[in-house]
Every structure is written in structure tokens, then in C-alpha cells.
Amino acid sequence: MVQIKPEELTTESFAPYGRVLEVPDHACTKQGAGWVCWSPVDFMLPDAPVGVGIVRCGQAPQITALERHVSREELLWTTTRDVVMAVDLPVRLGDALARPNIETTRVFRIKAGQAVIIARGAWHSPAFAVQGETEYFFLVEQKADLVDQDAQPWIDFAGGETLEIG
């Protein structure tokens, strides 16, 4: 069992795994009575329809496997409660036998109101509530993946290890 403590989510710390979306610290692009807007804050460039999903989750169990999407990015957005998510580096993208490596896996705390765009090929767990239960939204292109792990996307860690978020 390997225990990994959650890290603060920053643009710099998450860069190897994707991009962080949050309210910018610069002037808004549009505004009106009672609202302000920053747009665009980032881009995704899909070439297939994008599906929207909702996950209801509790606190993290022991994690033995991660998934990845080699051919597409995934947006994860938590709205009401903080979540944690394990991620590993996007390596060996064309290799259907690749496995996540617990030695390079990190865990990030995604605060309510933040979102992340998970890079193509970055291994990741589902997100889990820091406390109690919560829901989060995700967006992902609806197309077959390059290594076609869609039928069974959860791939065990390379050494068969178990991750505990703590």
C-alpha cells in the first residue's frame, strides 16, 4: 500500500497532466449589472461530439487502477465541494500495454469552483469527495480511443500496488 497526500492544485503543479481552470486574476472580458465574465479562459478542440456526464462520489476507497484517454482531453468540473483525484504522467501513448506507475502518481485537491482539463493520455482516477458525498461534471469526446481501452478503461498499476489517498 502506497499512501499519497493531496497537493494544492496550481497551474504549475498540474501542468504535466493538463490545465487548471479557475477565475483569472486579471480584468474580466465582459460585465454587466450583477455579473462579470472571463471568456475564453481556455480551449478544447474536439473533432467529435462531446458527451457531458455527472458523477456522484463519496470519499476515496483504495485505488488499484487508473484510466487514460489517449485520443482526447477530458474536462472535470466540481461545483459544490472539494474533490481529490490521482493522476499519472501521459507516457507511451500508442502502447495498449502501458500501465500507470504509482512511483510517478500524484494526488491533487480540486477546490469547488475549479476545473481541470486532463491532457490526452494522462492517467487519472475518478475524483472523490474530500468529505461526505458530492457530484462533479465531466466532458469528453465520444469517439473510440487510439488504444481502444473504452470497454475496460481501468488499468492496474504496473506493479499491482494499491494507492491510499491520505
NUPA-286258 format. One record per atom (N, C-alpha, C, O, CB): y, x, z. Coordinates in pm, whole numbers, padded with zeros to 5 digits, always signed. Each point is the difference from the previous one (the first is absolute). Glycine has a CB too. Layout:
! residues N
YXZ;...
! end
This chain:
! residues 166
-00118+00085+00000;+00118-00085+00000;+00124+00090+00000;+00012+00092+00080;-00136-00279+00043;+00216+00157-00214;+00126+00072-00010;+00111-00098+00036;+00008-00108-00059;-00098+00268-00119;+00175-00122+00273;+00112-00086+00038;+00128+00057-00062;+00029+00118+00013;-00144-00186+00206;+00190-00019-00286;+00126+00039-00062;+00110-00091+00053;-00012-00122-00005;-00107+00205-00205;+00225-00022+00260;+00113-00075+00054;+00094-00039-00115;+00022+00078-00092;-00039+00044+00314;+00072-00243-00217;+00094-00043-00103;+00128+00084+00001;+00051+00037+00106;-00144-00269-00090;+00142+00261-00135;+00125+00073-00019;+00110-00098-00040;-00027-00110-00049;-00099+00319-00018;+00250-00167+00089;+00114-00077-00047;+00002+00004-00153;-00024+00104-00060;+00156-00053+00271;-00106-00165-00271;+00007-00010-00146;+00139+00043-00045;+00100-00063+00034;-00270-00126-00036;+00176+00296-00075;+00125+00044-00062;-00026+00026-00147;-00114+00017-00043;+00196+00086+00261;+00024-00100-00295;-00012+00029-00143;-00070+00133-00021;-00086+00013-00088;+00295-00145+00042;-00173+00232+00125;-00055+00134-00016;-00148+00005+00043;-00082+00056-00072;+00311+00040+00111;-00262-00154+00075;-00137+00009+00050;-00099-00078-00085;-00117+00037-00010;+00209-00008+00239;-00047-00136-00291;-00089-00085-00080;-00005+00041-00147;-00082-00052-00076;+00131-00134+00233;+00037+00279-00199;+00013+00037-00141;-00133+00037-00068;-00017-00037-00116;+00244+00115+00172;-00321-00007+00008;-00125+00031-00070;-00085-00123-00031;-00093+00009-00081;+00098+00210+00195;+00024-00332-00051;-00084-00121-00012;+00071-00114-00072;-00063-00099-00036;-00051+00167+00246;+00246-00055-00230;+00075-00108-00064;+00145+00003+00042;+00056+00105+00030;-00262-00242-00039;+00267+00018+00009;+00143-00011+00026;+00026-00104+00108;-00074-00097+00014;+00124+00165-00251;+00057-00047+00313;+00040-00089+00109;+00116-00086-00048;+00095+00050-00060;-00173+00116+00236;+00070-00296-00148;+00109-00092-00032;+00057-00054+00130;-00074-00055+00082;-00031-00007-00304;+00235+00077+00241;+00068-00055+00116;+00147-00015-00034;+00045+00049-00104;-00212+00056+00265;+00241-00171-00076;+00141-00021-00026;+00067+00137-00011;-00006+00080+00094;+00006-00303+00030;+00064+00251-00237;+00064+00131-00019;+00118+00021+00096;+00054-00095+00056;-00123+00088-00296;+00105+00133+00256;+00114+00032+00087;+00127+00023-00082;+00092+00067+00046;-00249+00034+00121;+00162-00157-00287;+00120+00009-00084;+00053-00141-00026;-00064-00100+00035;-00020+00314-00143;+00199-00221+00046;+00065-00129-00026;-00091-00091-00083;-00075+00046-00086;+00300+00066+00096;-00216-00240+00017;-00079-00098-00074;+00049-00010-00144;+00112+00042-00031;-00155-00170+00243;-00042+00073-00299;+00036-00014-00141;+00063-00136-00031;+00074-00014-00097;-00259+00170+00041;+00155-00255+00140;+00056-00135-00018;+00018-00061+00138;-00069+00038+00095;-00041-00067-00324;+00201-00065+00239;+00017-00071+00127;+00073-00131-00021;+00065-00022-00103;-00062+00240+00224;-00014-00302-00022;+00068-00128-00003;+00016-00048+00143;-00029+00074+00094;-00064-00130-00322;+00138-00067+00245;+00020-00055+00134;-00134-00012+00072;-00084-00082-00038;+00289-00045-00041;-00225+00207+00181;-00120-00007+00080;-00120+00079-00051;-00108-00012+00057;+00189-00207+00007;-00064+00302-00171;-00112+00079-00049;+00048+00129-00066;+00112+00008-00050;-00243-00219+00017;+00043+00311+00035;+00021+00125-00073;-00131+00035-00069;-00107-00040+00044;+00285+00121+00121;-00169-00005-00274;-00117+00029-00082;+00003+00144-00047;+00105+00052-00037;-00115-00292-00036;-00106+00304+00075;-00019+00133-00058;-00105-00018-00109;-00116-00028+00029;+00177+00153+00189;-00021-00107-00343;-00095-00022-00108;+00042+00082-00122;+00117+00000-00039;-00169-00232+00125;-00042+00299-00145;-00138+00019+00043;-00009+00113+00102;+00084+00090+00001;-00166-00172-00224;-00019+00076+00309;-00024+00111+00093;-00115+00087-00049;-00016+00113+00047;+00100-00254+00144;-00164+00092-00284;-00110+00077-00060;-00053-00079-00118;+00042-00113-00024;-00102+00221+00247;-00033-00049-00295;-00061-00066-00115;-00151+00019+00003;-00050+00104+00043;+00258-00068-00178;-00280-00138+00090;-00140+00010-00035;-00007-00038-00148;+00071-00090-00043;-00158+00034+00282;+00004+00124-00315;-00006-00022-00144;-00139-00048-00041;-00077+00076-00058;+00254+00100+00023;-00209-00302+00066;-00134-00051-00033;-00016-00024-00148;+00097-00025-00072;-00109-00079+00297;-00114+00112-00271;-00028-00037-00138;-00105-00111-00005;-00065-00022-00103;+00121+00257+00028;-00070-00306+00187;-00091-00114+00010;+00062-00097+00101;+00090+00038+00075;-00298+00103-00132;+00161-00265+00061;+00052-00094+00100;-00017+00058+00142;-00097+00071+00029;+00042-00266-00183;+00149+00162+00240;-00002+00047+00138;-00045-00114+00090;+00059-00108-00002;+00127+00275-00045;-00289-00143+00126;-00048-00098+00096;+00067+00020+00134;+00027+00113+00040;-00246-00124-00160;+00245-00098+00188;+00059+00004+00134;-00106-00048+00097;-00061-00106-00020;+00297+00065-00068;-00260+00118+00194;-00098-00037+00100;+00061+00001+00139;+00105+00060+00022;-00285+00032-00168;+00113-00157+00238;+00040-00003+00140;-00121+00039+00083;-00110-00050-00022;+00286-00131-00019;-00155+00270+00136;-00107+00042+00091;+00039-00040+00141;+00112+00027+00044;-00176+00167-00196;-00027-00256+00224;+00017-00025+00143;-00086+00104+00071;-00118+00014-00031;+00164-00267+00001;+00012+00323+00125;-00073+00110+00064;+00025+00003+00149;+00102-00047+00050;-00088+00177-00262;-00110-00073+00281;+00012+00030+00142;+00019+00149+00017;+00042+00069-00093;-00184-00267+00155;+00112+00248+00056;+00013+00142+00027;-00114+00076-00068;-00106-00056-00028;+00221+00007+00247;-00091+00177-00243;-00092+00081-00079;-00136+00018+00067;-00007+00037+00117;+00204+00079-00212;-00303-00142+00021;-00134+00035+00047;-00023+00149-00031;+00092+00068-00044;-00180-00307+00007;-00028+00287+00060;-00036+00134-00046;-00013-00007-00152;-00058-00094-00054;-00063+00153+00273;+00176+00040-00287;+00006+00000-00146;-00097+00105-00054;+00004+00116+00040;+00238-00193-00037;-00328+00035-00094;-00098+00091-00059;+00022+00021-00150;-00063+00087-00060;-00099-00159+00233;+00253-00006-00234;+00018+00007-00145;+00144-00035-00037;+00068-00074+00071;-00310+00014-00105;+00286+00114-00079;+00131-00031-00058;-00023-00044-00144;-00108+00017-00056;+00229+00151+00208;-00016-00224-00212;-00004-00035-00143;+00114+00069-00071;+00092+00052+00063;-00199-00275-00013;+00101+00224-00184;+00109+00053-00081;+00004-00077-00132;-00098-00062-00042;+00077+00292+00148;+00137-00226-00170;+00019-00063-00130;+00054+00108-00094;+00120+00025-00003;-00076-00257+00105;-00131+00294-00177;+00037+00114-00083;+00098-00039-00111;+00085+00080-00037;-00308+00022+00088;+00212-00223-00102;+00078-00041-00117;+00123-00083+00034;+00070-00046-00091;-00279+00053-00037;+00237-00029+00254;+00112-00088+00032;+00053+00027+00141;-00072+00049+00088;-00024-00223-00241;+00224+00141+00171;+00062+00009+00131;-00025-00131+00074;-00037-00101-00059;+00215+00262-00026;-00157-00157+00216;-00011-00121+00082;+00119-00004+00095;+00032+00099+00064;-00286-00099-00080;+00318-00116+00024;+00110-00018+00094;-00052-00075+00122;-00066-00103-00014;+00236+00102-00174;-00141+00053+00306;-00036-00065+00126;+00129-00024+00077;+00081+00092+00017;-00311+00019-00011;+00249-00237+00041;+00125-00038+00066;-00032-00081+00124;-00056-00109-00008;+00180+00110-00211;-00087+00054+00334;-00018-00072+00126;+00133-00061+00040;+00104+00064-00011;-00292+00092+00082;+00185-00280-00024;+00126-00070+00023;+00031-00029+00146;+00116+00005+00040;-00148-00104-00260;-00068+00069+00302;+00030-00046+00136;-00044+00093+00111;+00056-00005+00109;-00075-00219-00199;-00081+00310+00065;-00050+00090+00104;-00034+00135-00062;-00029+00010-00119;-00061-00206+00252;+00094+00298-00050;-00037+00134-00045;-00151+00007-00028;-00080-00066+00066;+00270+00164+00068;-00225-00016-00233;-00140+00024-00034;-00023+00151-00009;+00094+00078-00011;-00110-00299-00113;-00111+00261+00128;-00039+00139-00023;-00096+00003-00118;-00077-00094-00023;+00109+00155+00269;-00026+00050-00321;-00088+00014-00115;-00038+00146-00015;+00086+00088+00010;+00020-00288-00125;-00234+00226+00092;-00049+00135-00027;+00011+00028-00150;-00026-00087-00082;-00133+00077+00280;+00199+00132-00232;+00011+00041-00141;-00055+00141-00018;+00001+00081+00093;+00201-00229-00123;-00250+00175-00089;-00046+00134-00035;+00053+00033-00139;+00037-00088-00077;-00246+00065+00221;+00212+00151-00175;+00061+00051-00122;-00067-00051-00128;-00122-00017-00004;+00185+00217+00133;+00018-00224-00233;-00056-00042-00130;-00047+00123-00078;+00077+00060-00075;+00076-00262+00071;-00280+00238+00020;-00057+00115-00070;-00123-00043-00079;-00059-00105+00028;+00146+00262+00150;-00126-00076-00276;-00118-00028-00084;+00004-00142-00056;-00095-00077+00013;-00039+00240+00126;+00247-00197-00202;+00025-00138-00043;-00102-00053-00101;-00031-00119+00002;+00269+00162+00040;-00291+00040-00128;-00094-00048-00100;-00146+00006+00044;-00090-00029-00078;+00252+00101-00090;-00185-00033+00293;-00136+00022+00050;-00048-00122+00079;+00048-00025+00111;-00006+00274-00103;-00137-00323-00064;-00052-00119+00068;-00080+00035+00124;-00028-00089+00081;+00022-00026-00300;-00031+00242+00238;-00077+00041+00117;+00088+00058+00111;-00050+00040+00104;-00142+00004-00255;+00324-00041+00129;+00092+00053+00101;-00007-00085+00127;-00029-00120-00006;+00181+00208-00174;-00125-00026+00293;-00002-00068+00128;+00124+00040+00080;+00052+00110-00018;-00306-00117+00017;+00301-00083+00089;+00112+00038+00086;-00043+00108+00099;-00117+00008+00039;+00214-00240-00062;-00001+00316+00062;-00025+00112+00089;+00070-00024+00133;+00122-00007+00005;-00144+00164-00202;-00053-00171+00303;+00060-00030+00130;+00089+00114+00049;+00090-00023+00081;-00287-00119-00028;+00174+00265-00102;+00081+00115+00041;+00142-00007-00054;+00092+00059+00058;-00300+00078-00050;+00229-00208-00119;+00134-00013-00057;+00056-00141+00016;+00106-00032-00055;-00165+00211-00108;-00011-00263+00236;+00045-00139+00022;+00109-00003+00107;-00007+00071+00100;-00222-00158-00165;+00328+00004+00042;+00108-00023+00096;+00013-00150+00023;-00045-00080-00082;+00168+00290+00009;-00062-00248+00185;+00023-00141+00033;+00150-00019+00018;+00065+00077+00071;-00294-00101+00040;+00283-00079-00176;+00143-00029+00011;+00022-00137+00062;-00076-00094-00022;+00121+00237-00178;+00062-00152+00278;+00045-00127+00056;+00107-00055-00093;+00104+00062-00019;-00157+00009+00259;+00027-00188-00296;+00094-00066-00091;+00067-00111+00079;-00065-00096+00042;-00074+00151-00250;+00269-00042+00227;+00073-00095+00083;+00023-00131-00075;+00010-00002-00123;+00101+00193+00242;-00103-00299-00042;+00031-00131-00059;+00127+00013-00084;+00101+00055+00046;-00210-00177+00149;+00103+00071-00316;+00114+00010-00091;-00007+00118-00095;+00075+00006-00097;+00058-00116+00271;-00223+00204-00148;-00020+00112-00093;-00111-00036-00098;-00082-00088+00024;+00158+00255+00152;-00075-00096-00287;-00107-00013-00098;-00033+00139-00051;+00082+00092+00009;-00008-00326-00076;-00193+00249+00013;-00039+00125-00064;-00058-00032-00137;-00065-00103-00018;+00022+00215+00242;+00065-00023-00317;-00068-00005-00128;-00101+00113+00005;+00036+00118+00000;+00166-00217-00128;-00330+00063+00132;-00107+00097+00010;-00023+00059-00140;-00020-00073-00097;-00089-00051+00293;+00113+00257-00205;-00011+00069-00128;-00137-00024-00064;-00098-00027+00068;+00259+00201+00015;-00165-00163-00215;-00127-00008-00072;-00096+00105+00057;+00035+00117+00011;+00083-00199-00222;-00236+00039+00247;-00102+00091+00048;+00005+00037+00147;-00092+00066+00049;+00094+00019-00273;+00102-00126+00296;+00007+00032+00143;-00100-00087+00075;+00001-00123-00012;+00244+00188-00007;-00332-00002+00096;-00096-00073+00082;+00075-00072+00111;+00099+00053+00051;-00283+00113-00103;+00139-00286+00089;+00067-00072+00108;-00096-00102+00062;-00091-00052-00064;+00314+00083-00049;-00197-00057+00240;-00071-00106+00072;+00079-00128-00018;+00110+00003-00054;-00208+00160+00224;+00044-00276-00126;+00087-00115+00017;+00102+00037+00108;-00019+00096+00073;-00165-00262-00141;+00290+00091+00077;+00093+00017+00113;-00052-00086+00115;-00067-00101-00021;+00266+00146-00134;-00168-00002+00275;-00044-00071+00121;+00118-00018+00094;+00089+00085+00006;-00321+00008-00030;+00232-00202+00097;+00108-00029+00096;+00003+00105+00110;-00105+00044+00048;+00085-00290-00098;+00139+00285+00090;+00014+00090+00115;-00036-00076+00127;-00065+00054+00090;+00247+00079-00207;-00140-00259+00124;-00034-00087+00113;-00033-00139-00053;+00062-00046-00096;+00088+00178+00251;-00247-00197-00095;-00033-00137-00035;-00047-00014-00144;-00077+00083-00050;+00243-00159+00215;-00119-00030-00230;-00032-00025-00141;+00129-00010-00079;+00107-00025+00055;-00319-00095+00008;+00201+00142-00193;+00114-00017-00089;-00050-00022-00142;-00121+00006-00026;+00265+00139+00174;-00053-00170-00238;-00029-00010-00142;+00088+00100-00074;+00108+00036+00047;-00173-00282-00026;+00017+00288-00135;+00083+00080-00090;-00032-00041-00143;-00106-00055-00029;+00116+00250+00193;+00083-00165-00253;-00015-00031-00142;-00034+00127-00076;+00040+00110+00040;+00122-00302-00021;-00235+00177-00129;-00021+00113-00089;+00008-00048-00144;-00030-00116-00030;-00113+00233+00201;+00184-00028-00259;+00009-00025-00143;-00075+00111-00070;+00021+00118+00030;+00202-00238-00009;-00311+00084-00115;-00074+00099-00076;-00031-00056-00138;-00028-00119-00016;-00072+00216+00229;+00104-00009-00312;-00033-00043-00137;-00142-00050-00006;-00090+00053+00066;+00252+00112-00159;-00183-00267+00013;-00132-00059-00017;-00062+00053-00128;+00001-00066-00104;+00070-00142+00228;-00125+00329-00113;-00069+00062-00113;-00110+00089+00055;+00006+00043+00115;+00202-00051-00261;-00308+00036+00063;-00109+00087+00043;+00054+00139+00026;+00086+00049-00074;-00253-00184-00058;+00116+00200+00235;+00044+00133+00035;-00070+00104-00087;-00109-00025-00052;+00153-00050+00288;+00019+00189-00252;-00053+00108-00082;-00142+00040+00042;-00085+00024-00085;+00318+00057+00050;-00257-00073+00166;-00134+00037+00048;-00079-00123+00042;-00111+00011+00051;+00200+00210+00024;-00031-00339-00097;-00064-00129+00019;-00077-00014+00131;-00120-00026+00002;+00104+00014-00247;+00090+00031+00355;-00058-00021+00132;+00038-00138+00054;-00009-00024+00120;+00016+00272-00077;+00037-00337-00131;+00049-00131+00045;-00107-00085+00067;+00029-00073+00094;+00135+00083-00279;-00288-00002+00137;-00105-00083+00058;-00029+00040+00144;-00024-00087+00084;-00075+00057-00311;+00101+00158+00256;-00021+00051+00136;+00098+00116+00020;-00037+00116-00017;-00211-00186+00021;+00373+00037+00032;+00102+00105+00007;-00004+00087+00125;+00064+00105+00003;+00075-00254-00138;-00211+00110+00238;+00002+00072+00127;-00100+00114-00004;-00121-00021-00006;+00188-00189+00129;-00014+00332-00121;-00079+00122-00015;+00002+00076+00134;+00106+00029+00054;-00053-00016-00306;-00172+00018+00302;-00012+00071+00128;+00067+00136-00005;+00009+00062-00107;-00224-00182+00151;+00262+00167+00072;+00053+00135+00010;-00107+00100-00045;-00120-00024+00017;+00274-00045+00173;-00110+00181-00249;-00090+00098-00061;-00110+00047+00095;-00113+00021-00044;+00303+00051-00099;-00160-00054+00270;-00100+00048+00095;-00062-00108+00084;-00071+00028+00096;+00194+00180-00091;-00097-00334-00041;-00055-00112+00076;+00069-00024+00134;-00053-00070+00086;-00162+00116-00197;+00334+00013+00129;+00071-00012+00126;+00053-00142+00023;+00001-00084-00090;+00062+00324+00072;-00020-00264+00142;+00063-00124+00040;+00139+00034+00055;+00016+00093+00078;-00241-00204-00026;+00324+00032-00094;+00138+00020+00043;+00036-00105+00104;-00030-00119-00016;+00092+00216-00208;+00002-00052+00330;+00055-00091+00100;+00149+00024+00005;+00045+00113+00019;-00260-00115+00117;+00292-00104-00154;+00147+00013+00004;+00042-00006+00146;-00030-00096+00072;+00058-00012-00302;+00040+00211+00272;+00041+00003+00141;+00118+00083+00018;+00049+00015+00112;-00276-00048-00042;
! end
